[in-house]
């Protein structure tokens, strides 16, 4: 059964500190509790953010973790992307951090099909854990919560923007990530949904997977695609970071009239929107994932709050960026992140 999705709003520093004081101060200063275990002070919370491996998408997590530490008074934060996209190596990184006293973990699983076992192990040790940026495969999440882009919805938005740029008809190619990743399958379904709505006016010429390993892999895939089919393609929708950058550069260099819609907000993508070589992009919210994730984990780790619905899936938001808002979309993203905090506090956490 598909998990219920809730729109959230992540808090600015002032709101976060106010909420943290309201929850944490009662636990640390009120003396023996009449009910439930004694709460920890937030200064004893050490949050570790652990991506499945190195990728540009996670770079905003570093600054967001440091800002969360300062804004919310966390004891420590760490960012470790050395897992090399290997679940066993990621587990070793996590276990090492736990042995160093880290008691709250935000994890992007290296293997969506295996990460629930890691989450169960962390929970068995009494640690707080969030699935950040990607939910496990299937319908069950053993983490406290999953805070991630609704990737199916983001891909649907991207495909709709591509179809609009194509004039509602023609041949479209989809470039995306690892075929076995559950997120990739959700993106494929989102693109297909948008194409199905055209009543066969748009044809999916090809779905190219496994081209997000690195930029070089993506560049070769785009070069091969344009060489073989460039004159027959009307649009390219990209739902993974490296093929988005490669497609934007490749189509512009080739001078082909292909409409490109990207994902994320690499500077090259934004420059392409401004000069007209990229029709649109779908920006995600990695900063909000890390910042709000660290705050929520701290609330769970102190014992100030519990989950209303363990394993809840929460959409961190996605944003269509075109020439009309390329200079202002980040303000929209920050405003949404600010608003998410109140809804998160009211609908996701149960605080004493």
C-alpha positions as CSV (number, residue, x, y, z in Angstrom):
1,X,0.0,0.0,0.0
2,X,1.4,3.4,-1.0
3,X,2.5,5.4,2.1
4,X,0.6,8.6,2.8
5,X,2.4,11.6,1.5
6,X,2.3,14.9,3.3
7,X,3.5,18.3,2.3
8,X,5.8,19.7,4.9
9,X,7.4,23.0,5.6
10,X,10.9,23.1,7.1
11,X,11.6,25.8,9.6
12,X,13.9,28.8,9.6
13,X,16.4,29.1,12.4
14,X,14.1,31.1,14.7
15,X,11.2,28.7,14.3
16,X,13.5,25.7,14.7
17,X,15.0,27.1,17.9
18,X,11.7,28.0,19.3
19,X,10.3,24.6,18.7
20,X,13.5,23.0,20.0
21,X,13.3,25.1,23.2
22,X,9.7,24.2,23.7
23,X,10.4,20.5,23.4
24,X,13.9,20.0,24.7
25,X,13.9,22.4,27.7
26,X,11.0,20.5,29.3
27,X,13.0,17.2,29.1
28,X,16.3,18.5,30.3
29,X,15.3,20.9,33.1
30,X,12.0,19.7,34.5
31,X,13.5,17.1,36.8
32,X,12.2,13.5,37.0
33,X,9.3,13.0,34.6
34,X,6.0,11.8,35.8
35,X,5.6,9.6,32.7
36,X,8.0,8.3,30.1
37,X,11.8,8.2,30.2
38,X,13.9,11.3,31.0
39,X,14.8,13.4,28.0
40,X,18.3,14.1,26.8
41,X,19.5,17.7,26.2
42,X,20.0,18.5,22.6
43,X,23.7,19.1,23.1
44,X,24.0,15.3,23.5
45,X,22.6,14.7,20.0
46,X,25.2,13.9,17.3
47,X,23.7,13.8,13.8
48,X,25.5,11.9,11.0
49,X,24.4,12.4,7.3
50,X,25.5,9.4,5.2
51,X,24.9,9.4,1.5
52,X,25.3,6.1,-0.4
53,X,28.3,7.5,-2.2
54,X,29.8,10.6,-3.7
55,X,27.4,12.7,-5.9
56,X,26.8,16.4,-6.6
57,X,23.3,16.1,-5.3
58,X,24.5,15.7,-1.7
59,X,26.9,18.6,-1.6
60,X,24.3,21.0,-0.1
61,X,23.9,18.6,2.8
62,X,27.3,19.6,4.2
63,X,26.4,23.3,4.7
64,X,22.9,22.4,5.8
65,X,24.3,20.1,8.6
66,X,26.6,22.8,9.9
67,X,23.7,25.4,9.9
68,X,21.5,22.9,11.7
69,X,24.2,22.4,14.3
70,X,24.4,26.1,14.9
71,X,20.7,26.9,14.8
72,X,19.4,24.0,16.9
73,X,22.3,23.6,19.3
74,X,23.2,20.1,18.3
75,X,26.2,18.5,19.9
76,X,27.9,17.5,16.7
77,X,27.2,16.8,13.0
78,X,29.1,14.8,10.4
79,X,28.8,14.3,6.7
80,X,30.4,11.1,5.2
81,X,30.0,10.1,1.5
82,X,32.8,7.5,1.4
83,X,30.5,4.5,1.0
84,X,31.3,4.2,-2.8
85,X,27.8,3.1,-3.5
86,X,28.3,-0.3,-1.8
87,X,25.9,-1.2,1.0
88,X,28.4,-3.2,3.0
89,X,30.8,-0.3,2.9
90,X,28.0,2.1,3.9
91,X,27.2,-0.1,6.8
92,X,30.8,0.0,7.9
93,X,30.8,3.8,7.8
94,X,27.6,3.9,9.8
95,X,28.9,1.5,12.4
96,X,32.1,3.5,12.8
97,X,30.1,6.7,13.3
98,X,27.9,4.9,15.9
99,X,30.9,3.8,17.8
100,X,32.0,7.4,17.9
101,X,28.8,8.4,19.7
102,X,26.6,9.5,16.8
103,X,23.1,8.7,17.9
104,X,21.0,10.1,15.0
105,X,21.4,9.2,11.3
106,X,20.1,10.6,8.1
107,X,20.9,8.0,5.4
108,X,20.5,7.8,1.6
109,X,20.8,4.0,1.2
110,X,23.4,2.7,-1.2
111,X,21.0,-0.2,-1.9
112,X,17.3,0.6,-1.8
113,X,16.5,-3.1,-1.6
114,X,18.8,-3.8,1.4
115,X,18.8,-0.5,3.4
116,X,15.8,-1.5,5.6
117,X,18.1,-4.1,7.3
118,X,20.5,-1.3,8.2
119,X,17.7,0.9,9.5
120,X,16.4,-2.0,11.7
121,X,19.9,-2.5,13.1
122,X,20.2,1.2,14.0
123,X,16.7,1.2,15.6
124,X,17.6,-1.9,17.6
125,X,20.5,0.0,19.1
126,X,18.1,2.8,20.3
127,X,19.3,5.3,17.6
128,X,17.1,7.7,15.6
129,X,17.2,7.2,11.8
130,X,15.8,9.0,8.8
131,X,15.8,7.9,5.2
132,X,16.9,11.1,3.4
133,X,16.7,11.8,-0.3
134,X,15.5,8.3,-1.1
135,X,13.0,5.9,0.4
136,X,13.6,2.1,0.5
137,X,12.3,-0.1,-2.3
138,X,8.8,-1.5,-1.6
139,X,6.1,-0.2,0.6
140,X,7.8,-0.5,4.0
141,X,10.4,2.0,5.6
142,X,12.1,0.8,8.8
143,X,13.5,4.2,9.4
144,X,11.6,6.7,11.6
145,X,10.6,8.6,8.5
146,X,11.6,9.2,4.9
147,X,12.1,12.8,3.7
148,X,12.6,12.8,0.0
149,X,11.5,14.2,-3.3
150,X,8.4,12.6,-4.7
151,X,10.5,11.5,-7.7
152,X,7.5,10.2,-9.6
153,X,5.8,13.5,-9.4
154,X,9.0,15.4,-10.2
155,X,9.5,13.2,-13.3
156,X,5.9,13.8,-14.3
157,X,6.5,17.6,-14.0
158,X,9.7,17.3,-16.1
159,X,8.0,15.3,-18.8
160,X,5.0,17.7,-18.9
161,X,7.4,20.6,-19.3
162,X,9.2,18.8,-22.1
163,X,6.0,18.0,-23.9
164,X,4.8,21.6,-23.7
165,X,8.2,22.8,-25.1
166,X,7.7,20.3,-28.0
167,X,4.4,21.8,-28.8
168,X,2.5,18.7,-27.5
169,X,3.7,16.2,-30.1
170,X,6.8,14.4,-31.4
171,X,9.4,11.9,-30.3
172,X,10.8,12.1,-26.7
173,X,13.8,10.3,-25.1
174,X,14.2,9.8,-21.3
175,X,17.7,9.8,-19.8
176,X,17.8,8.5,-16.2
177,X,19.8,6.7,-13.5
178,X,20.4,3.2,-12.2
179,X,17.8,0.8,-13.6
180,X,17.5,-1.3,-10.4
181,X,17.0,1.8,-8.2
182,X,13.4,2.0,-7.0
183,X,13.6,5.8,-7.6
184,X,14.5,5.2,-11.2
185,X,11.4,3.0,-11.7
186,X,9.2,5.7,-10.1
187,X,10.7,8.3,-12.5
188,X,10.1,6.0,-15.5
189,X,6.5,5.7,-14.4
190,X,6.1,9.5,-14.0
191,X,7.4,10.1,-17.5
192,X,5.1,7.4,-18.9
193,X,2.1,9.0,-17.2
194,X,2.7,12.3,-18.9
195,X,3.2,10.7,-22.3
196,X,0.1,8.6,-21.9
197,X,-1.9,11.8,-21.3
198,X,-1.1,13.0,-24.9
199,X,-3.2,10.3,-26.5
200,X,-0.3,9.1,-28.6
201,X,0.7,12.5,-29.9
202,X,4.0,12.1,-28.1
203,X,6.0,8.8,-28.6
204,X,8.6,7.6,-26.1
205,X,11.5,6.7,-28.5
206,X,13.8,5.4,-25.8
207,X,14.5,5.2,-22.1
208,X,18.2,5.2,-21.4
209,X,19.1,4.0,-17.9
210,X,22.4,3.6,-16.0
211,X,23.9,6.9,-17.2
212,X,24.2,8.7,-13.9
213,X,27.4,7.0,-12.6
214,X,29.5,10.0,-13.6
215,X,29.6,12.9,-16.1
216,X,31.8,11.0,-18.5
217,X,29.4,8.1,-18.7
218,X,26.5,10.5,-19.3
219,X,28.4,12.5,-22.0
220,X,29.2,9.3,-24.0
221,X,25.5,8.2,-23.8
222,X,24.3,11.6,-25.0
223,X,26.9,11.7,-27.8
224,X,25.9,8.2,-29.0
225,X,22.2,9.2,-28.8
226,X,22.6,12.3,-30.8
227,X,24.8,10.6,-33.4
228,X,22.3,7.8,-33.9
229,X,18.9,9.6,-33.5
230,X,19.5,13.3,-33.1
231,X,17.6,14.4,-36.2
232,X,14.6,12.3,-35.2
233,X,14.3,13.5,-31.6
234,X,12.1,16.4,-30.6
235,X,12.6,16.4,-26.9
236,X,14.9,15.0,-24.2
237,X,13.7,14.7,-20.6
238,X,16.5,14.0,-18.0
239,X,15.6,12.8,-14.5
240,X,19.2,12.3,-13.1
241,X,21.9,14.9,-12.5
242,X,24.8,13.8,-14.8
243,X,22.7,13.1,-17.9
244,X,20.9,16.5,-17.4
245,X,24.2,18.3,-17.5
246,X,25.5,16.2,-20.4
247,X,22.3,16.6,-22.5
248,X,22.2,20.4,-22.0
249,X,25.8,20.7,-23.2
250,X,25.5,18.1,-26.0
251,X,22.4,19.4,-27.6
252,X,23.7,23.0,-27.5
253,X,27.0,22.0,-29.0
254,X,25.3,20.0,-31.8
255,X,23.0,22.9,-32.6
256,X,20.0,20.6,-32.8
257,X,16.4,21.9,-32.3
258,X,15.8,19.4,-29.4
259,X,13.9,20.7,-26.4
260,X,15.8,19.7,-23.2
261,X,14.3,19.6,-19.8
262,X,16.7,18.8,-17.0
263,X,16.7,18.1,-13.2
264,X,18.5,20.0,-10.4
265,X,20.1,23.3,-10.7
266,X,23.7,22.9,-11.8
267,X,25.0,26.3,-12.9
268,X,25.4,25.0,-16.5
269,X,21.7,24.1,-16.5
270,X,20.6,27.5,-15.2
271,X,22.8,29.2,-17.8
272,X,21.1,27.1,-20.5
273,X,17.7,28.2,-19.3
274,X,18.8,31.9,-19.5
275,X,20.2,31.5,-23.1
276,X,17.3,29.4,-24.3
277,X,19.2,26.1,-24.9
278,X,17.4,24.4,-22.0
279,X,13.6,24.7,-21.8
280,X,13.3,24.0,-18.1
281,X,14.6,22.1,-15.1
282,X,13.1,20.6,-12.0
283,X,14.9,21.8,-8.8
284,X,14.8,19.5,-5.8
285,X,15.3,20.5,-2.1
286,X,18.5,18.7,-0.7
287,X,19.2,21.6,1.7
288,X,15.7,21.3,3.2
289,X,16.1,17.5,3.5
290,X,19.3,17.8,5.5
291,X,18.3,20.8,7.6
292,X,14.8,19.6,8.5
293,X,16.0,16.0,8.7
294,X,18.7,17.0,11.3
295,X,16.1,19.0,13.3
296,X,13.5,16.2,13.3
297,X,16.2,13.6,14.2
298,X,17.3,15.7,17.2
299,X,13.7,15.8,18.4
300,X,13.5,12.0,18.3
301,X,16.9,11.5,19.8
302,X,16.3,13.7,22.8
303,X,13.0,11.9,23.4
304,X,11.1,15.2,23.2
305,X,9.0,13.8,20.3
306,X,8.0,10.5,18.8
307,X,6.6,9.7,15.3
308,X,2.8,9.8,14.9
309,X,3.2,7.3,12.1
310,X,6.6,5.5,12.0
311,X,8.1,5.1,8.6
312,X,6.0,8.0,7.2
313,X,6.9,9.2,3.7
314,X,7.3,13.0,3.4
315,X,7.7,14.9,0.1
316,X,10.5,17.5,0.4
317,X,9.2,19.3,-2.7
318,X,10.2,19.9,-6.3
319,X,10.1,23.1,-8.4
320,X,9.7,23.8,-12.1
321,X,12.3,26.4,-13.2
322,X,11.9,28.2,-16.5
323,X,12.9,31.6,-17.9
324,X,10.1,33.2,-15.9
325,X,11.5,32.3,-12.5
326,X,15.1,31.3,-13.1
327,X,16.3,34.3,-11.0
328,X,13.7,33.8,-8.2
329,X,13.0,30.1,-7.8
330,X,15.5,29.7,-4.9
331,X,13.4,32.2,-2.9
332,X,10.3,30.0,-3.7
333,X,12.2,26.9,-2.5
334,X,13.3,28.6,0.8
335,X,9.8,29.9,1.4
336,X,8.4,26.5,1.0
337,X,11.0,25.0,3.3
338,X,10.1,27.6,5.9
339,X,6.4,26.7,5.7
340,X,7.1,22.9,5.9
341,X,8.3,23.2,9.5
342,X,5.0,24.0,11.0
343,X,3.2,21.2,9.2
344,X,6.0,18.8,10.1
345,X,5.6,19.7,13.8
346,X,1.8,19.4,13.7
347,X,1.3,16.3,11.4
348,X,4.4,14.2,11.7
349,X,5.9,14.5,15.2
350,X,4.1,14.0,18.5
351,X,5.8,16.1,21.1
352,X,5.3,16.1,24.8
